[in-house]
Amino acid sequence: MSGQQAGQPLAVVVGASRGLGHEICRELVGRGYAVFACMRSEPQEHPPAGIRIITGVALDDHEMAKSAVLIGIKLQRQAIDLLIFTAGLLVKEGSLASHPENYSTQATVNAHAPIFITSALHQHLQPGSKVVFLSSKMASMTLMDQGTNISYRMSKAALNAGACCLAQSLKPLGVAVAMLHPGAVRTDMYYEYHGHSKFRHAEPASESADGSISASQSVQDILKVVANLDLDNTGRFWNHDGSQIAW
């Protein structure tokens, strides 16, 4: 068992080893949640009280079914109040034609696995539960103004499509679903993509000159959107600041 107290809300965060997932877990514990932090391997740091680590959760094509079973076993009969998928893969590329394998890899991690695992865990969802998928505004066809990172854009668009379907199927059960762009967040993925140094000693607390924001600011914004998520606005695509993103 996770040490969850009676009446304490339970969150499951998939992709919690670093970056936004790690920060979300810390913030949720501070807000009174019991948290299952799901990741592929053991974290480098001992988790704070209130967080139970589930290792062996991988989103690869041949691992997602095992991962769903593993999470279900660890949950036992506990109901999930908040299920968040933060795991993602961004392979920087020019054109799809030059690296066709990139789409299948990113589609599995970014789209297929989150939708599959949510469906597999539906028995742990209850009226009032919320499911949140971290997407990207790069999936928006309205806002698409570049021809790069085609695989990533397609994978996140596929995630949005799957999440919309889940929103419809889960609504009669009282479960709300959201797709959410977290902003240009200064995480390892951000630094790796832009080729920036990972030294963060002089990093601003909120927004910097290039429009990027800290993980802490993003998480605060994300949880505000989550707090306002309900069955009336389920299935929508949100920016971290609470505005809607056009498909």
N, C-alpha and C positions, 0 to 999 in steps of 0.2 A: 504493500500500500504506500501511498505517497505522503502520509501524515496529514492529509486533508482534514480540516476541522468541519464539524457540522455547519452547514450553511455557507461555507467558504466557496467562492466561485473557482472553477477549474479551467485553466487554459492549457492548450497543447500548441507548441510552437515547433514547426518543422523547418529545420535549417537554422539551428540555434547556436552553432559552434563559434560564430564570429559575427562581426558587423551588426546589421540591424536586428537579426534574430537574437543575438546575445543581449543587445541593449533592450529589446522588447521584453525579454524574460526578466531582466533586472527591474525594469519599470513596473511590470505587472506584479511582481512579488511585493514591491513597495506599495502597491495599491490594494494589497490584501488577497491576491490570487495565490492558489496553489498552482504550480507550473510544472508541466512535463516538457523538458527541453530535448527535442529529438535531433540527433546528429549521427554522422557516419562513424566517427571514432571518438575516443575519450578526449575531453577538453584539457587544455594545458593548465587551467586554473581550477581549483576546487570551487564548485558552485555555492552560492550563498544559501542560507536556510530558506526552505520553501520551494526550492527547485530540485526536481528529480530528473536525472539525466537518463535518456534512453539512447544507447548507442546501437550501431548496426542498422540505422535507418538510412538507406541509400535510395536514390531516385533513378537509378539506372534501369534500363529496359528489363533486365532479368532479375532485378532486386525489389522493384516496387511492391509486388504482391507479398513478398516476405516481410517487407517493412510495414505494410498495413496490418498484417497478422501480428507482428511484434508489438506494435503500438496498442492494438486491441487487447493483447494478453496483459500488457503492463497496466492498462486502464482497468482491467477486470470489469466490474459492472458500473463504474463511475460514469456519470454524464459529463459531456464537454460543454462548458458555457461559451468558450471562445476558442476557435480553431484557426490558427494563422499559418500560412505558408510563406516563408521568407526565402527559402532556398531558391537559387537561380543560377543560371550559367550564361555568361556573355563571352562569346568568342569573337574577337575583333577581326573583321574581314572586309574585303572590298566587295567582290561580287559572289553570288551564290555559285556561279559556274566554276569558279576556281577551287572551291572547297565544298563539294556537294555533301560530304559527310557531316558538315557542321549543322545542317538543318535537322537531321535525324537525332543527333545528340542533344541539341538544344530543345527540340520539340519534346523529347522524352522528359528531360529534367524540368523544363519550364511549364509544360502544358499537360502531357499525358499523366505523369505521376501524381501531381496535385489533385487532378480531377478523379483519378482512380482511387487514391487513398481516401479522399473525402467520401466517395461513394461507399467504399468498404467500411468506413467508420460511421455510417448513417445511424446505426442502432445506438450509438453513444450520443447522438444529438437529440435534443428535446425542445419543446416550445420555448422560445426565448434564446435559444443558442444562436451564435453568430459565426459565420465562416468568412474569412478574409484572405484574398489572394493578392500578394504584392505583384502588380503588373508593371507596366511602363507606358508612358505617353508615346514611346516609340512604336507602340502597337496601333496608335490612332491613325486611321487612313485620312482623316480630315487634316491632321497636323503634319502628315508625312511630307517632308520637303527635301529629303536626301535619299540617295539610292544605295547607301552603304548599310552594312549590318542587316542584310536581308533576312538571314536565317533567324536572328534574334527577334526582329520585328514580327516575322511570321509566327514564331513560337509563342510570343506574348499575345498576338491576335488570336491564336488558337486557344490559349488559356482563357481569354475573355469570352470567346464563344462557348467554351465548355462551362465556364462559371455562370453564364447567362442561362444555360440549360439547367444547371443545378439550382439556380435561383427559382426557376419555375417549378421544378419537381419537389423542392424542399419547402416552398411557401405553404402548401397545405399542412405541413407538419409544424408550422410556426417557426421555421428557421430562416434567418435573413442572411443574404450573401452580398459581398462587395468585392469589386476589383479596385485596387488602389495604387496609384503612382506615388512612391515615397519621396520624390524629389531627386535632385542630383546630390546624392548623399556621399559624404567623404568617408567611405569605407575602403577596405582593401580592394574590392572590385573596381571602385572609382579610380584609385591610384594606379592599379594595374592597367586599366583601360587607357588612361590618359598618359601613362608613363611618368607620373609625378613621383617625387620622393615620398616615402612613407613617414618621414619625420614630421611630427605634428605638434611640436612644442609651441609654435607661434600660431596655431590654428585658431581662427575666430570661433566664438561660442555659437553664433547663429549663422547668418548668411555672409558669404565672402564676395569679393569683387566679381568672381566668375559665375555667381549665382548658385554655387553649391552650398549645401547646408550640412550642419553636423548631424551625426547619428542621433544625438540626444534631442535636437530640435525636430528631426523627422519623426521620431517615436512619439513625442508629445503631440505633434499634429495628427499622426495616424490614429492615436487613441481617442482624439477628439472626434474624428470621423466615425470610429467604431462606436463611440458612445451614442451617436445620433443615428446609427443604423437600425432600421426596423423593417417591418413587412411592407410599409408604404413606399420605401425607397430601395427595396431589395433589387439586386440585379443591375445596379448602376456602376459606372466607371468614374471614380473619384480622383481628384488631385489631392495631395496631402493637405492643402490649405482649405479643403472643404468644398471647393468648386467642382463642378462636373466636367469631365473631359468628353469631347465629341468622339463618336466612334470613328 
